[in-house]
Amino acid sequence: MELKWIGAVLVMAGCGAFGFSLAAAHRREEGLLRQLLKVISFMECELQYRLTPLPQLCRNAAKLAGGPLRALLQGLARELEFQAAPDAPSCMAAALAQVPELPKSSRAVCRQLGQTLGQFDLPGQLKGLEGAEEACRRALDVLEKGRDARLRSYQTLALCAGAALTILFL
């Protein structure tokens, strides 16, 4: 009888932890998009006022970011510096392949960023950065819209699923 109760508690805890991990992943994705907005703004300023070379720009931007975004920017700087790929979009694709933990929405914005960096003259690059910034803002708005209710739902549904499974097993 004691083993059933231990199992029930473990099922409840496992299901609850799954819901809470979904909510945490959602918050991490929002944080990464906010970091990406800061990085893009920094890149705009650096390009507009200092004309920093692209590998150095990525290295400087990596200092502002943390976690997977820092690893991505450092990888991009290495790829651009050693010219492992013929152009910036290929370098961005290679850098993205090295950072699998980057969420899907951030990947899309980074891919768009890679399409414009180093491809055009200064006004073209600045317009590309503005486009990437707008895409990042749209993705962030989608995540923030109804965030609190959605996260509570994830957590509540996970706990309810755990309770239902516990009842079935007992």
C-alpha positions as CSV (number, residue, x, y, z in Angstrom):
1,M,0.0,0.0,0.0
2,E,2.8,2.4,0.8
3,L,4.4,1.8,-2.6
4,K,1.1,3.0,-4.3
5,W,1.2,6.2,-2.4
6,I,4.9,6.8,-3.2
7,G,4.1,6.1,-6.8
8,A,1.1,8.5,-6.7
9,V,3.3,11.3,-5.2
10,L,6.0,10.7,-7.9
11,V,3.4,10.8,-10.7
12,M,2.0,14.0,-9.3
13,A,5.4,15.5,-8.9
14,G,6.5,14.5,-12.4
15,C,3.5,15.9,-14.1
16,G,3.6,19.1,-12.1
17,A,7.3,19.5,-12.9
18,F,6.6,19.1,-16.6
19,G,4.0,21.9,-16.5
20,F,6.4,24.2,-14.6
21,S,9.2,23.4,-17.0
22,L,7.0,24.4,-19.9
23,A,6.3,27.7,-18.2
24,A,10.0,28.2,-17.5
25,A,10.9,27.5,-21.1
26,H,8.4,30.2,-22.2
27,R,10.0,32.7,-19.8
28,R,13.5,31.8,-21.1
29,E,12.4,32.4,-24.7
30,E,11.0,35.8,-23.7
31,G,14.2,36.7,-22.0
32,L,16.3,35.6,-25.1
33,L,14.1,37.8,-27.3
34,R,14.6,40.8,-25.0
35,Q,18.4,40.1,-25.1
36,L,18.3,39.9,-28.9
37,L,16.5,43.3,-29.0
38,K,19.3,44.8,-27.0
39,V,22.0,43.2,-29.2
40,I,20.3,44.4,-32.4
41,S,20.1,48.0,-31.0
42,F,23.7,47.8,-30.0
43,M,24.7,46.6,-33.5
44,E,22.7,49.4,-35.1
45,C,24.6,52.0,-33.0
46,E,28.0,50.4,-33.6
47,L,27.4,50.2,-37.4
48,Q,25.9,53.7,-37.6
49,Y,28.5,55.6,-35.6
50,R,31.7,53.5,-35.5
51,L,31.5,51.3,-38.6
52,T,32.8,48.4,-36.6
53,P,33.9,45.4,-38.7
54,L,31.5,42.5,-38.6
55,P,33.6,39.9,-36.6
56,Q,34.5,42.6,-34.0
57,L,30.8,43.7,-33.9
58,C,29.7,40.2,-33.2
59,R,32.4,39.8,-30.5
60,N,31.3,43.1,-28.8
61,A,27.6,42.2,-29.0
62,A,28.4,38.8,-27.4
63,K,29.6,40.6,-24.3
64,L,26.1,42.1,-23.9
65,A,24.3,38.8,-24.3
66,G,24.3,35.7,-22.1
67,G,23.6,32.0,-22.5
68,P,22.9,30.6,-26.0
69,L,22.8,34.0,-27.6
70,R,26.4,34.7,-26.4
71,A,27.5,31.3,-27.8
72,L,25.8,32.1,-31.1
73,L,27.4,35.5,-31.5
74,Q,30.8,34.2,-30.5
75,G,30.4,31.4,-33.0
76,L,29.4,33.8,-35.7
77,A,32.4,36.0,-35.0
78,R,34.7,32.9,-35.4
79,E,33.0,31.8,-38.6
80,L,33.3,35.3,-40.1
81,E,36.8,35.8,-38.9
82,F,38.1,32.5,-40.3
83,Q,35.7,32.7,-43.3
84,A,34.8,29.1,-43.0
85,A,31.8,29.9,-45.2
86,P,31.7,32.2,-48.2
87,D,29.1,34.7,-47.0
88,A,27.4,36.0,-43.8
89,P,24.2,34.0,-44.2
90,S,26.2,30.7,-44.4
91,C,28.3,31.8,-41.4
92,M,25.0,32.4,-39.5
93,A,23.6,29.0,-40.5
94,A,26.8,27.4,-39.3
95,A,26.8,29.3,-36.0
96,L,23.1,28.4,-35.5
97,A,23.9,24.7,-36.0
98,Q,26.4,25.0,-33.1
99,V,23.7,26.3,-30.7
100,P,20.8,23.8,-30.7
101,E,19.3,25.2,-27.4
102,L,18.2,28.5,-29.1
103,P,14.4,28.6,-29.3
104,K,12.6,28.6,-32.7
105,S,11.5,32.2,-32.6
106,S,15.0,33.5,-31.8
107,R,16.4,31.3,-34.6
108,A,14.1,32.9,-37.1
109,V,15.2,36.4,-36.1
110,C,18.9,35.4,-36.1
111,R,18.5,33.9,-39.6
112,Q,17.0,37.1,-40.8
113,L,19.8,39.0,-39.1
114,G,22.3,36.8,-41.0
115,Q,20.7,37.6,-44.3
116,T,21.4,41.3,-44.0
117,L,24.7,41.6,-42.0
118,G,27.7,42.1,-44.4
119,Q,25.5,41.7,-47.5
120,F,24.7,45.4,-48.2
121,D,26.1,48.8,-47.8
122,L,25.6,50.7,-44.5
123,P,22.1,52.0,-45.2
124,G,21.0,48.5,-46.3
125,Q,22.5,46.9,-43.2
126,L,20.8,49.4,-41.0
127,K,17.4,48.7,-42.7
128,G,18.0,45.0,-42.3
129,L,18.7,45.5,-38.6
130,E,15.5,47.5,-38.3
131,G,13.6,44.7,-40.0
132,A,15.2,42.1,-37.7
133,E,14.3,44.3,-34.7
134,E,10.7,44.5,-35.9
135,A,10.5,40.8,-36.3
136,C,11.9,40.3,-32.8
137,R,9.3,42.7,-31.4
138,R,6.5,40.9,-33.2
139,A,7.7,37.5,-31.8
140,L,8.0,39.0,-28.3
141,D,4.5,40.5,-28.6
142,V,3.1,37.1,-29.5
143,L,4.8,35.5,-26.5
144,E,3.6,38.2,-24.1
145,K,0.0,38.2,-25.3
146,G,-1.9,36.3,-22.8
147,R,1.3,35.1,-21.1
148,D,0.1,34.9,-17.5
149,A,-3.1,33.0,-18.3
150,R,-1.2,30.6,-20.6
151,L,1.5,29.9,-18.1
152,R,-1.0,29.3,-15.3
153,S,-2.9,27.0,-17.7
154,Y,0.3,25.0,-18.4
155,Q,0.9,24.6,-14.7
156,T,-2.7,23.8,-13.8
157,L,-3.2,21.3,-16.6
158,A,0.0,19.5,-15.6
159,L,-1.2,19.2,-12.0
160,C,-4.6,18.1,-13.1
161,A,-3.2,15.5,-15.4
162,G,-1.0,14.2,-12.5
163,A,-4.1,14.0,-10.3
164,A,-6.0,12.1,-13.0
165,L,-3.2,9.7,-13.5
166,T,-2.8,9.2,-9.8
167,I,-6.6,8.4,-9.5
168,L,-6.4,5.9,-12.3
169,F,-3.4,4.1,-10.8
170,L,-4.8,3.9,-7.4
